[in-house]
Amino acid sequence: MIFGLEKSSNKTEMEDFSKPKIVWGNLNLEGAYSYAPDGMFINAPSPFIATSNTAILHILNSKIADYYIRSLGVTRNGGYFEYKPMFVEKLPIPKCGLERLCKYPIQPNTEQEHEIEHIIHH
């Protein structure tokens, strides 16, 4: 489930705010997703996915994912795109092969980024 700016009163949903999560800003020039570990809170309005699966982080940060998500929405003034949850949640995530991506660090170096892109494209 992707959480956005809406208020949540459901106890289960509120607990997700303290879990590991993938976060991103709504308005950006390109997709830029970050990992917030267990117990870390964000203090700006930001959508997030409550998960510790770093493979999803790598997929979201891939060029092909950015291309797909951008094809669903509208670019704003200055080339900014609104990375709304309603666009991000439509990205198909494969169910197999994720374990290979989980082996990469949260902040991969340039060589690792190329390897990740290769895995995602094939």
Secondary structure, DSSP 4 states (H G I P E B T S, - for coil): -EE-SS----HHHHHHTTS-EEEE-SEESS--EEEE-TT----S---EEE---HHHHHHHTSHHHHHHHHTTS-B-GGG-EE--HHHHTTS---SSSHHHHHTS-SS--HHHHHHHHHHHH-
